[in-house]
């Protein structure tokens, strides 16, 4: 065996540069905490010419031949930072088949075919670690796999996308519109030129699929997740939230009522109390709440993205693998198993949720009664009503807080209300979440 | 080797009952996550007669002979829940010498002689785990030992005592006095009949000594920690905090400016922004913020005490030991080492902090200038002044926000101000903490 544990990186973009930077900077701290020194041997990227935020360190090979990392005889651990499904999946499979441990930050890959990859890793007697795939630098995977293992978990909820949280926080602070804040966020680099993956909630959905799989021991995939992004959130929704001491957050929610009950897995904007651990998390921060039957709720908050926080998570995985390689011991990734093909997911339409309907009605005698009838027709009852504004003979602005009702009924009622000729503005609806 | 991993518990009080209860309740979940089933073999307590919250499970021996747990041939793991220094230290030493792994929730013991116990454990080739010693169910030890290992840590700050946080939260919500809330907390069971250990900050100081040791790799002990409790916090301090958008919290702080700089370790009430991850944590909850050079700030929030949360942490340690015993592998407790005798602690008087002085002065022409002179004499400068109340010819209530100044100077200035004959009420002072 070599004197060092040797690792290589495929995908030398921003995150790759972050890993190289943090490893170089903290090499002394890192190597004091592992049984044998870590050594970065090789970087691979198809693009050899674009300048990177960091230099290729002296003695490290930089190649456009990914195989030299994935199958290199002098490589023990492969870090996959290519992202996306293809060729990342082939890369990870090649490395696992070649007997390399793999560390990845690729949430899309894990949410698409994680169970297959874990099976392949087990067959090849190597590990696939992925702390950086969810929550950036927040050690949420380790917390689920090790810290809370004595619990039967009942829910995992999180603010898992920094771009969305940044946009919603600024909309709340400034009273601005989604579109305007998005443009500014793009200018500042907080949102991608094509923001779809973030603002439509897909990134968040990938992450909650992974967390739900770990928490409930089921093979929950991206395609199992109900997803609604933040593009339809209005400035007025945030104003209403503030009036109620609440915030609007894009929340990922995985929950089950009992160990044998089907799992709810959904991503959508919610109204939640401002003075709650998740309701107060603003800007690009991420936050995750895990509820266990013994421990109760545990909340973790931290940088959910960014080069150095992600590198912190990637390198903690590499360090754990170094320990495991030298001492033997159980692979972390097998402590909470994701069994292939086992899933029981509750369809969104059957989930009973509480809502807040924001209505701007024409000030006509029949307006309210017709809204009430539309709700009653779907058995949706109203718990509390707030008059937000009224101009005699012109408009009446109302917020209706409903009791819990199946999503199918609520959506049917809202569609019916939208069709009424009593609306001054189209109705808006937010699901409510208790903390 | 036996078919099961067998553990025993010394100290069958409240926490012991919690461990028995959660283990019994979640046995199926727990045993599905360890490579060989766990078996509770024996409970020991000097008191065999007082009724417990749970029954002794069938087949489990209950004895008043601690040695039958500590040295039992049929025991692999000993859980020490006796608490305090004696006989807990002898119990832990006996078990380690007998080759048993030990899990403890005993923060006092670790903050007093942790380094010696870890040395003994290493010599006996067994592990000493202690997730439950700090933060109850919050997996803060695991986070330091595994999640953030690629970082050079710069600070650990926490609300680590639920009793103090409950009292301060209620004082803030109700405008009540410390003494009144304490009495009520005792009646409700949130404070002990003798509350000294909690309200004087000793419990918090034990915990931060442990966290500082892990974070900075130094042998920081309880006796190294500057401690000031909450007994002198006034109702008006909380009112002032609220006026400033702040909260008063008993904060434990361990910080160093650079890897080779001396460590600050202190526990005292602080003024911190209400809309910050720690400033919004109310009631019996605990919260810890860890700052790493790569990851930035990470915050963990959860139940810091209570039977089931503590049991969650104790059992996660037992499960990790089970894994380690079956697979070999590196003991968790050796990943971040606490080297015996290595410490470099900054004395409190040298630490430069910002303060908030709350003064109620007689409304005399010379009052303010004499206060200013007292501050100037100690080179304490004022950054901001707020007039909180004024009655012509009677009193002038001021809040002075100072720039950072060494603690020795600030305390000398406050003593000098206290001596002046211009005070309508004795001055009060709170240290300020940025988040």
Interface residues (C-beta under 8 A of the other chain):
Chain A: X22 X23 X25 X26 X29 X30 X33 X35 X131 X137 X138 X139 X142 X143 X146 X147 X148 X149 X150 X151 X152 X259 X275 X277 X280 X281 X292 X293 X294 X295 X296 X297 X298 X299 X300 X301 X302 X303 X306 X308 X309 X311 X312 X313 X315 X316 X318 X319 X320 X323 X324 X326 X327 X328 X329 X330 X335 X336
Chain B: X22 X23 X25 X26 X29 X30 X33 X35 X131 X137 X138 X139 X142 X143 X146 X147 X148 X149 X150 X151 X152 X259 X275 X277 X280 X281 X292 X293 X294 X295 X296 X297 X298 X299 X300 X301 X302 X303 X306 X308 X309 X311 X312 X313 X315 X316 X318 X319 X320 X323 X324 X326 X327 X328 X329 X330 X335 X336
